């Protein structure tokens, strides 16, 4: 009698386990394959941080691709250390970050592509699950969310813009917090004649060609502000100006970008003057105070 009761309980447990397993398989089959692409060049520390963030994502139906631009051995050692978690990786010279990203698009097999480059991380281990198993993405080409931005002094939240028409003037979100259908990337790709703002050119083209954007008010990624475009504001603004002209934006948008270019020139010139008259310590203290005030304003606006 006792044996029969135990046996019945065991059968119930087995049936429940099978049911949960089948539900899990069905859910995974319904979940699209996500290709996460990391571009890197001589950044072993940043790369390892990004790899750990990607492989710790709870979402199962994903592939991971690393495009290395011909790094030194220390970066390659990191790739080989995690090789069993990487579906595909190459190491060869390229023509810049956007050429490398285009290589990632070509190699990706997923329905959606995310670029999480060396040093970038997801905000937690459930980002992909929260988006691709809980959000209705029917008919959507591009998904974008919020970003936690950090620099060597402060950190703050970079809210993405809910209205995609904002792309006419500026990026609607950091590219680390954007997911794009592979078919859209294959249609437009990144224009490698731009060295800093090809991502802006890409998303502007998408908007002008009626791609369907979906804003999600969740935090997707963490981004280091000390990036290339943030340290080349004049060049970035100059490329933005070229982009709106080449994409035949209206006169208001062209004038807006022209004003932003002059603004960038004035700001960078002011920095040069301050560096000339102030000691390094006083200049860094001034920058620190400015960034702290910016963070306080952003927190007050929440």
C-alpha positions in Angstrom: 0.0 0.0 0.0 2.7 2.5 1.0 4.7 1.4 -2.1 1.6 2.1 -4.4 1.1 5.6 -2.8 4.8 6.5 -3.3 4.6 5.1 -6.8 1.6 7.3 -7.6 3.3 10.4 -6.3 6.4 9.6 -8.3 4.2 9.2 -11.5 2.5 12.6 -10.7 6.0 14.2 -10.4 7.1 12.6 -13.7 3.9 13.8 -15.5 4.3 17.3 -14.1 8.0 17.4 -15.1 7.1 16.2 -18.6 4.4 18.9 -18.8 6.8 21.7 -17.7 9.5 20.4 -20.1 7.1 20.3 -23.0 5.8 23.9 -22.2 9.5 25.0 -22.1 10.3 23.4 -25.5 7.2 25.0 -27.0 8.1 28.4 -25.6 11.6 28.1 -26.9 10.4 27.1 -30.4 8.2 30.1 -30.4 11.1 32.3 -29.3 13.1 33.8 -32.2 16.8 33.1 -32.6 18.7 36.2 -31.5 22.2 36.9 -32.9 24.4 38.9 -30.5 27.4 40.3 -32.3 30.5 41.7 -30.5 33.1 43.8 -32.4 36.5 44.1 -30.7 40.0 45.3 -31.2 42.7 45.0 -28.5 40.3 45.2 -25.5 40.7 42.0 -23.5 39.2 43.5 -20.3 36.1 45.0 -22.0 35.6 41.9 -24.2 35.6 39.5 -21.2 33.0 41.7 -19.4 30.8 41.6 -22.5 31.2 37.9 -23.1 30.1 37.1 -19.5 27.1 39.4 -19.9 26.0 37.6 -23.1 26.5 34.0 -22.0 24.7 34.7 -18.7 21.5 35.7 -20.5 18.7 33.4 -19.4 17.3 33.4 -22.9 18.3 30.1 -24.6 17.6 30.6 -28.3 20.6 32.8 -29.1 23.8 32.7 -30.9 27.0 34.6 -30.2 29.4 36.0 -32.8 32.6 37.8 -32.2 34.3 39.9 -34.9 37.9 40.7 -34.0 39.8 43.2 -36.0 43.2 41.5 -35.8 43.9 42.0 -32.1 47.0 41.2 -30.1 47.3 37.8 -28.4 45.9 39.0 -25.0 42.5 39.6 -26.7 42.6 36.4 -28.6 43.3 34.5 -25.4 40.0 35.8 -23.9 38.1 34.6 -27.0 39.7 31.1 -26.8 39.0 31.0 -23.1 35.2 31.3 -23.8 35.3 29.5 -27.2 32.7 26.8 -26.2 30.1 29.6 -25.6 30.9 31.3 -29.0 29.1 30.1 -32.1 31.3 31.8 -34.5 34.4 34.1 -34.4 36.8 35.6 -36.8 40.0 37.6 -36.4 41.2 39.6 -39.4 41.9 43.2 -40.4 38.9 45.3 -41.3 38.1 48.8 -42.6 36.8 50.1 -39.2 34.0 49.3 -36.8 31.2 49.5 -39.3 32.9 47.2 -41.7 33.3 44.7 -38.8 29.6 45.1 -37.9 28.6 44.4 -41.5 30.7 41.2 -41.3 28.6 40.3 -38.2 25.4 40.9 -40.1 26.6 38.5 -42.9 27.5 35.7 -40.5 24.3 36.0 -38.3 21.7 33.4 -38.6 19.2 34.9 -36.2 15.9 36.6 -37.0 17.0 39.6 -34.8 20.5 41.1 -34.4 21.9 42.9 -31.4 25.3 44.6 -31.4 26.9 44.4 -28.0 30.5 45.6 -28.6 33.5 45.1 -26.3 32.9 46.8 -23.0 29.1 46.9 -23.4 26.8 44.8 -21.2 23.2 43.9 -20.7 21.7 45.5 -17.5 20.8 42.1 -16.2 20.5 38.4 -17.2 16.8 38.6 -18.2 16.8 41.3 -20.9 16.3 39.0 -23.9 13.7 37.0 -22.1 11.7 40.1 -21.0 11.7 41.3 -24.6 11.4 38.3 -26.8 9.1 36.2 -24.7 6.9 38.9 -23.2 6.5 41.6 -25.9 4.3 41.4 -29.0 6.6 41.9 -31.9 4.3 41.1 -34.7 5.1 43.3 -37.8 7.9 45.1 -36.0 11.3 45.7 -37.7 13.2 47.6 -34.9 12.9 47.4 -31.1 14.6 49.9 -28.8 14.8 50.6 -25.1 16.7 52.6 -22.5 20.4 52.6 -21.6 22.4 53.1 -18.4 25.3 55.4 -19.4 28.5 55.5 -17.4 31.7 57.4 -17.5 34.7 57.6 -15.2 32.8 60.1 -12.9 29.1 59.5 -12.9 26.3 57.3 -14.3 22.9 58.2 -15.4 19.9 56.8 -17.4 19.7 57.6 -21.1 16.0 57.4 -21.8 15.2 56.4 -25.4 12.8 58.5 -27.4 9.3 57.1 -27.6 8.5 58.8 -30.9 10.7 57.3 -33.7 10.4 60.5 -35.7 13.1 61.9 -33.3 15.6 60.1 -35.6 15.2 63.0 -38.0 17.3 65.0 -35.5 19.2 62.6 -33.4 19.6 58.9 -32.4 16.5 57.6 -30.7 18.6 55.3 -28.5 22.1 53.9 -28.0 22.7 51.2 -30.5 23.5 48.8 -27.7 19.8 49.0 -26.7 18.4 48.4 -30.2 17.4 45.1 -31.8 16.9 44.9 -35.6 15.5 42.3 -37.9 18.3 40.7 -39.9 16.4 41.3 -43.2 16.4 45.0 -42.4 20.2 45.0 -41.8 20.7 43.1 -45.0 18.6 45.7 -46.9 20.5 48.8 -45.7 23.7 47.7 -43.9 26.1 50.3 -42.5 27.7 52.8 -44.9 31.4 52.5 -44.2 32.1 55.9 -45.7 31.1 57.1 -42.3 33.6 56.4 -39.6 31.6 57.6 -36.5 27.9 58.0 -37.3 27.0 55.2 -39.7 24.5 53.9 -37.1 22.6 57.2 -37.3 22.6 57.0 -41.1 21.3 53.4 -40.9 18.4 54.2 -38.6 17.5 57.3 -40.5 17.3 55.3 -43.7 15.0 52.8 -41.9 12.7 55.5 -40.7 12.6 57.2 -44.1 11.8 53.8 -45.7 8.8 53.2 -43.4 10.3 50.5 -41.1 8.2 49.7 -38.1 9.8 50.8 -34.8 8.7 49.7 -31.3 9.7 51.5 -28.2 9.9 49.5 -24.9 10.3 51.4 -21.7 12.8 49.0 -20.1 16.6 49.2 -19.5 18.5 47.1 -22.0 22.2 47.9 -21.8 25.0 49.6 -20.0 27.2 51.8 -22.1 30.6 53.4 -21.5 30.4 57.1 -22.4 34.1 57.3 -23.0 33.5 55.9 -26.5 34.9 57.0 -29.8 32.1 59.3 -31.0 31.8 60.9 -27.6 35.4 62.0 -27.8 35.1 63.2 -31.4 32.1 65.5 -31.2 33.0 67.8 -34.1 33.6 64.9 -36.4 30.4 63.2 -35.3 28.4 66.4 -35.8 30.0 66.9 -39.2 29.0 63.3 -40.3 25.4 63.9 -39.0 25.3 67.0 -41.2 26.5 65.0 -44.2 23.9 62.3 -43.5 20.8 64.6 -43.4 21.9 66.2 -46.7 22.6 62.9 -48.4 19.3 61.5 -47.3 17.4 64.5 -48.6 15.9 65.6 -45.3 13.8 68.8 -45.3 15.4 72.2 -44.8 14.4 72.4 -41.1 16.4 69.3 -40.3 19.3 70.5 -42.4 19.4 73.8 -40.5 19.0 72.1 -37.2 22.1 69.8 -37.9 24.0 72.8 -39.2 23.4 74.7 -35.9 24.4 71.6 -33.9 27.6 71.4 -35.9 28.5 75.0 -35.0 27.5 74.3 -31.4 29.9 71.4 -31.3 32.7 73.6 -32.7 32.1 76.3 -30.0 32.0 73.7 -27.2 35.2 72.0 -28.3 36.9 75.4 -28.8 35.8 76.4 -25.3 37.3 73.3 -23.9 40.6 74.0 -25.6 40.6 77.5 -24.1 39.9 76.2 -20.6 42.6 73.6 -20.9 45.0 76.3 -21.9 44.3 78.6 -18.9 43.6 76.0 -16.2 45.8 73.4 -14.7 45.0 69.8 -15.4 43.6 69.3 -11.9 41.4 72.4 -12.0 40.1 71.5 -15.5 39.2 67.9 -14.3 37.5 69.3 -11.2 35.4 71.6 -13.4 34.4 68.7 -15.7 33.5 66.7 -12.6 31.2 69.4 -11.2 29.5 69.9 -14.6 28.8 66.1 -14.9 27.5 66.0 -11.3 25.2 68.9 -12.0 24.0 67.1 -15.2 23.3 63.9 -13.2 21.3 65.9 -10.5 19.2 67.5 -13.3 18.4 64.2 -14.8 17.5 62.7 -11.5 15.3 65.6 -10.7 13.4 65.1 -14.1 12.6 61.5 -13.3 
